[in-house]
Amino acid sequence: MAVPTHRTTLQEHISKKLWLGYPDHHSMHHKALSGNHQNGNKLVTDRKLSIQSRQATSSMMQDNQQMILGTAFAVLLIDDNAIQAATRQAILRRAGYYVIAALNPVRALEQFQDDAFPASISAIITDHIMPGMSGSQFVREVRKFQPVLPIMVISGLEEAEQEYAGMNVRFLLKPLSPDLLLSNLRYLIQQEQEGAA
């Protein structure tokens, strides 16, 4: 009768683990090392993409949950500068607002008039100089069907404020700190709520 060697016993042990559904850690470790050496850059990139994807999904889930529970005010943010829009959107989201960002004021106005947004708009933040329609033109059109909705205009042109005379807006100059953005928005929403009460 042949005495089983250590090598045979180890192979049987591994086979038994695989048959029971356990992972072959030795084989997995070898493959992982090989993959890392052969394609290290791709592994790091895939990991970063996976993290970014999870973060984006988490942000969307939080927004949707807030909207469903009715715990967030929906803010329409209009700015043709994508970087500025993304920055303000991130600030507002961290503060608990549900943000609908738009780069095109003409399209945003059409969607607003058609009630095509996924949530009822509680306030608007808009830039002044934009292609196709200026901030003052946009606000003038909005005031035809939303006379008391809180609207904040952010511009780098101090003289542009006169274009909003009689439109009931909060006009603020760039650069605008996150604290000033949020405090002014809270004030506008609170004033509108107290007026509606």
C-alpha positions in Angstrom: 0.0 0.0 0.0 1.5 3.3 -1.1 1.9 6.0 1.5 0.4 9.3 0.3 3.0 12.1 0.0 2.6 15.6 1.3 2.2 16.9 -2.2 -0.7 14.4 -2.9 -2.4 15.4 0.4 -2.1 19.1 -0.5 -3.6 18.6 -3.9 -6.5 16.6 -2.4 -7.0 19.3 0.2 -7.2 22.0 -2.5 -9.5 19.8 -4.6 -11.8 19.2 -1.6 -12.0 23.0 -0.9 -12.8 23.7 -4.5 -15.5 21.0 -4.5 -17.0 22.5 -1.4 -17.2 25.9 -3.0 -14.2 27.5 -1.3 -11.9 29.8 -3.4 -8.5 28.6 -4.2 -6.6 31.3 -2.4 -3.2 30.1 -3.6 -4.3 30.3 -7.2 -6.1 33.6 -6.7 -3.1 35.1 -5.1 -0.9 34.0 -7.9 -3.3 35.4 -10.5 -3.6 38.7 -8.6 0.2 39.1 -8.5 0.5 38.2 -12.1 -2.2 40.7 -13.1 -0.7 43.4 -11.0 2.7 43.0 -12.6 1.3 42.8 -16.1 -1.3 45.5 -15.9 -0.8 47.6 -12.8 -1.9 50.8 -14.3 -5.2 49.3 -15.5 -5.9 48.0 -12.1 -5.4 51.4 -10.5 -7.6 53.0 -13.1 -10.3 50.5 -12.8 -10.3 50.9 -9.0 -10.6 54.7 -9.3 -13.4 54.4 -11.8 -15.2 52.0 -9.5 -14.8 54.5 -6.6 -16.0 57.4 -8.7 -19.0 55.3 -9.9 -20.0 54.4 -6.3 -19.7 58.1 -5.3 -21.8 59.3 -8.2 -24.4 56.5 -7.5 -24.4 57.4 -3.8 -25.0 61.1 -4.6 -27.9 60.3 -6.9 -29.4 58.0 -4.4 -29.2 60.7 -1.7 -30.8 63.2 -4.0 -33.6 60.8 -4.9 -34.2 59.9 -1.3 -34.3 63.5 -0.2 -36.8 64.3 -3.0 -39.0 61.3 -2.2 -39.0 62.1 1.5 -39.6 65.8 0.8 -36.7 66.8 3.0 -34.9 68.8 0.4 -35.7 72.1 -1.3 -35.3 71.8 -5.1 -33.0 74.6 -6.5 -32.8 75.3 -10.2 -29.2 76.4 -10.9 -28.5 78.1 -14.3 -25.0 78.9 -15.4 -23.5 78.4 -18.9 -20.1 78.0 -17.2 -19.9 74.2 -16.5 -17.2 74.5 -13.9 -18.9 77.2 -11.9 -22.2 75.3 -12.2 -20.6 72.1 -10.9 -18.9 73.9 -8.0 -22.1 75.6 -6.9 -24.0 72.4 -7.4 -21.6 70.5 -5.1 -21.9 73.2 -2.4 -25.7 73.2 -2.5 -25.9 69.4 -2.4 -23.6 69.2 0.6 -26.0 71.6 2.3 -28.9 69.3 1.7 -30.5 70.9 -1.4 -31.8 68.9 -4.4 -30.1 70.6 -7.3 -31.3 70.7 -11.0 -28.4 72.2 -13.0 -28.9 73.8 -16.4 -26.4 75.3 -18.8 -29.0 76.7 -21.2 -31.4 79.3 -19.9 -33.7 79.0 -22.9 -34.1 75.3 -22.4 -34.4 75.7 -18.7 -37.3 78.2 -19.1 -39.1 75.8 -21.5 -38.8 72.9 -19.0 -40.0 75.2 -16.2 -43.0 76.4 -18.1 -43.9 72.8 -19.1 -43.4 71.6 -15.5 -40.9 69.1 -16.9 -38.5 69.0 -13.9 -38.5 66.0 -11.5 -39.3 68.2 -8.5 -41.2 71.4 -7.7 -38.7 74.3 -7.8 -38.3 76.1 -4.5 -35.7 78.7 -5.7 -33.6 79.7 -8.7 -30.0 80.7 -8.8 -28.9 82.2 -12.2 -25.9 83.8 -13.8 -26.4 87.1 -15.6 -24.4 86.9 -18.8 -25.4 83.8 -20.8 -25.7 82.9 -24.5 -29.2 83.0 -26.0 -30.8 84.7 -23.0 -29.5 86.9 -20.3 -30.3 86.4 -16.6 -32.6 89.5 -16.6 -34.5 88.2 -19.7 -34.9 84.8 -18.0 -36.1 86.3 -14.7 -38.5 88.6 -16.6 -40.1 85.6 -18.2 -40.2 83.6 -15.0 -42.0 86.4 -13.2 -44.9 86.1 -15.6 -45.9 82.8 -14.0 -43.9 82.8 -10.8 -44.2 86.3 -9.2 -42.9 85.4 -5.7 -40.5 82.5 -6.3 -37.1 83.2 -4.6 -34.5 84.1 -7.2 -30.9 84.9 -6.7 -28.8 86.4 -9.5 -25.0 86.1 -9.3 -22.9 88.4 -11.6 -19.5 89.9 -11.9 -21.0 93.2 -13.2 -22.2 95.5 -10.5 -24.0 97.7 -13.1 -26.1 94.8 -14.2 -28.2 95.1 -11.0 -30.3 97.9 -12.5 -31.6 95.4 -15.1 -33.4 93.6 -12.3 -35.2 96.6 -10.9 -38.7 95.7 -9.7 -38.2 91.9 -10.3 -37.9 90.9 -6.7 -34.5 89.2 -6.9 -31.4 89.0 -4.6 -28.5 90.4 -6.7 -25.0 89.3 -5.5 -21.6 90.0 -6.9 -18.9 87.5 -7.8 -16.8 86.1 -6.3 -19.3 84.6 -3.9 -18.2 82.5 -1.0 -20.0 79.2 -0.2 -21.2 80.7 3.1 -22.7 83.8 1.5 -24.3 81.6 -1.2 -26.0 79.4 1.4 -27.0 82.1 3.9 -28.7 84.2 1.1 -30.5 81.1 -0.2 -31.8 80.2 3.2 -32.9 83.7 3.8 -34.8 83.9 0.5 -36.6 80.5 1.0 -37.4 81.5 4.6 -38.9 84.8 3.5 -41.0 83.1 0.8 -42.3 80.5 3.3 -43.2 83.1 5.9 -45.0 85.1 3.2 -47.0 82.1 2.2 -48.0 81.2 5.7 
